[in-house]
């Protein structure tokens, strides 16, 4: 998917064939074996991955995910998208991504700690505050980042908070980091409503994936006066056309660890949620949710891609034939997380920390700039928002590589 997207953008930008491979292929791809002792005394070997896409604009930046289906190909694609995302918002980073093929829900905290520390130890030659900075992703958390920071700091002999972002505030994390992606999604939806002339009072939204990003996005939309009529997670979904009480739902999730079984709504499947009639549809779960099979059935005015790569190229072609749907592409829609990760890194490097108001204000300014540039290019060149956003990102990486030149 990522390579096909790049090829389309490269054709649109008329990038010479001689430059394409250099922009497309990752700088480094690493696979490591991670043997750890399980709580029952047995030893199990997990596969760990890290891909650093390019180092042209600065260190690489990207999340670390723990999921049973993690593969090197998936990690490489996410690293490439991260490059365009950072370039789109003019952050001084290249893209990276990491992953361990494991099921964190079936592992104890002690096992996860051993796995995280082993992975960090294996990565030490390839990471650093000026080389590659990790962050939480699917299946990882602030605690994971704290273990990583500690492992790296013990190796260096002094505390290095800038080695990771998304860590606890008490260890040099930034206020507003956990909420940043969801808040950014909410802000960009609000701006898109202005663009398409949609009034927030009486507007409805459906959110697929009620994790960190989806739940914060839902609360952000509710603050703008939008009614959340459907949500879902890995166990299934809920629908209530009168609107869900998000506070009660959050308490239910805290107790049951799932939205399923919430009494004040009807159960629906994730597939049904995607085709629910609503004004705003927010896929905030995993990749490849909107496909050739369901793209024609989606009934929304704004499609806000809070997840990475939720729409396949085949589905994209269908959506381009549906001008009534305004798409906020993933590399723009969910960029809030990496923007505030950048703020956290900057604060750690200078040991000077900002208030949450400062963080949110700076975040919204960067999002506004990226949104206006993408919308302007989309309208001027009569291209999709996705092609516009990718074009801006890819062009900046291409120009940086061209100006720096090729080392002999």
Secondary structure, 3 states (H helix, E strand, C coil): CHHHHHHHHHHHHCCCHHHHHHHHCCCEEEEEEEEEECCCCCEEEEEEEEEECCCCCCCEEEEEEEECCCCHHHHHHHHHHHHHHHHHCCCCCEEEEEEEECCHHHCCHHHHHHHHHHHHHHHHHHCECCCEEEEECCCCCHHHHHHHHHHHHHHHCCCCHHHECCCCHHHCCCCCHHHHHHHHHHHHHHHHHHHHCCCCCCCEEEEECCCHHHHHHHHHHHHCCCEEEEEEECCEEEECCCCCCHHHHHHHHHHHCCCCCCCCCEEECHHHHHCCCCCEEEECCCCCCECCCCHHHCCCCEEECCCCCCECHHHHHHHHCCCCCEEECHHHHCCHHHHHHHHHHHHHHHCCCCCHHHHHHHHHHHHHHHHHHHHHHHHHHCCCHHHHHHHHHHHHHHHHHHHHCCCC
